[in-house]
Amino acid sequence: MRLIATKEPYLRYNTRRLLPGEEFEARPGFGRIMKKLGRAVDAPERATPQAAAPQVQATPAAPQIDDNDLDALRTRAIALGLTIDQRWGVKRLQSAIKRATGSMV
């Protein structure tokens, strides 16, 4: 629950000192209590970009990379959603990408 602190000179919540007007996140039970005591008020709803205007995400074309560039291979593996180990070399990354895409690297 998003709230805005109202207590002067500050509101203590969850080891934090919140100034009046400062927005914070509270659990629903504590939020209801703070609102009833007058120490906080509800924060206005934020407009989400997805609700304002739906956007279509196009799949970008795979950039041409050097098969021996370790950083580029790591970036491509992460983009494919693979969990990689930093100890992996070029051959191991190439084989993991090959298995994930089903094609030659």
C-alpha positions as semicolon CSV with decimal commas, in nm:
position;residue;x (nm);y (nm);z (nm)
1;M;0,000;0,000;0,000
2;R;0,149;0,334;-0,108
3;L;0,119;0,609;0,152
4;I;0,239;0,965;0,208
5;A;0,374;1,067;0,550
6;T;0,192;1,358;0,722
7;K;0,332;1,372;1,078
8;E;0,552;1,666;1,184
9;P;0,854;1,681;1,217
10;Y;0,896;1,325;1,084
11;L;0,731;0,983;1,086
12;R;0,925;0,677;1,194
13;Y;0,838;0,366;1,000
14;N;1,041;0,049;0,957
15;T;1,371;0,208;1,075
16;R;1,320;0,507;0,844
17;R;1,258;0,872;0,924
18;L;1,007;1,000;0,673
19;L;0,950;1,371;0,625
20;P;0,597;1,503;0,566
21;G;0,503;1,458;0,202
22;E;0,744;1,169;0,148
23;E;0,594;0,864;-0,022
24;F;0,659;0,513;0,111
25;E;0,535;0,154;0,088
26;A;0,368;-0,004;0,394
27;R;0,202;-0,334;0,466
28;P;-0,180;-0,311;0,453
29;G;-0,230;-0,366;0,827
30;F;0,016;-0,095;0,929
31;G;-0,114;0,132;0,655
32;R;-0,470;0,121;0,789
33;I;-0,345;0,198;1,142
34;M;-0,130;0,491;1,025
35;K;-0,420;0,638;0,828
36;K;-0,656;0,614;1,127
37;L;-0,398;0,782;1,353
38;G;-0,353;1,062;1,097
39;R;0,014;0,988;1,038
40;A;-0,026;0,901;0,670
41;V;-0,267;0,938;0,379
42;D;-0,315;0,733;0,062
43;A;-0,079;0,816;-0,222
44;P;-0,238;0,900;-0,559
45;E;-0,241;0,620;-0,814
46;R;0,042;0,629;-1,064
47;A;-0,037;0,602;-1,432
48;T;0,128;0,297;-1,580
49;P;0,272;0,321;-1,931
50;Q;0,101;-0,006;-2,029
51;A;-0,243;0,125;-1,927
52;A;-0,193;0,464;-2,092
53;A;-0,095;0,336;-2,435
54;P;-0,040;-0,030;-2,526
55;Q;0,286;-0,075;-2,711
56;V;0,382;-0,353;-2,946
57;Q;0,733;-0,480;-2,886
58;A;0,912;-0,586;-3,198
59;T;1,175;-0,858;-3,176
60;P;1,506;-0,698;-3,273
61;A;1,716;-0,874;-3,531
62;A;2,018;-1,054;-3,389
63;P;2,323;-0,835;-3,447
64;Q;2,623;-0,979;-3,624
65;I;2,879;-1,078;-3,364
66;D;3,225;-1,218;-3,379
67;D;3,214;-1,585;-3,282
68;N;3,524;-1,538;-3,066
69;D;3,409;-1,225;-2,879
70;L;3,342;-1,350;-2,525
71;D;3,148;-1,042;-2,409
72;A;2,921;-1,048;-2,714
73;L;2,852;-1,419;-2,665
74;R;2,768;-1,363;-2,298
75;T;2,534;-1,077;-2,389
76;R;2,360;-1,289;-2,651
77;A;2,322;-1,583;-2,410
78;I;2,169;-1,358;-2,144
79;A;1,934;-1,208;-2,405
80;L;1,819;-1,561;-2,489
81;G;1,737;-1,617;-2,122
82;L;2,021;-1,855;-2,050
83;T;2,176;-1,870;-1,704
84;I;2,548;-1,861;-1,770
85;D;2,856;-1,910;-1,558
86;Q;3,134;-1,651;-1,577
87;R;3,388;-1,932;-1,608
88;W;3,244;-2,045;-1,942
89;G;3,468;-1,995;-2,241
90;V;3,388;-1,925;-2,604
91;K;3,320;-2,290;-2,699
92;R;3,084;-2,350;-2,406
93;L;2,891;-2,030;-2,477
94;Q;2,866;-2,113;-2,847
95;S;2,725;-2,459;-2,772
96;A;2,473;-2,322;-2,520
97;I;2,353;-2,059;-2,768
98;K;2,335;-2,323;-3,042
99;R;2,116;-2,546;-2,823
100;A;1,892;-2,252;-2,723
101;T;1,837;-2,128;-3,077
102;G;1,849;-2,462;-3,256
103;S;2,085;-2,322;-3,519
104;M;2,452;-2,266;-3,585
105;V;2,625;-1,968;-3,421
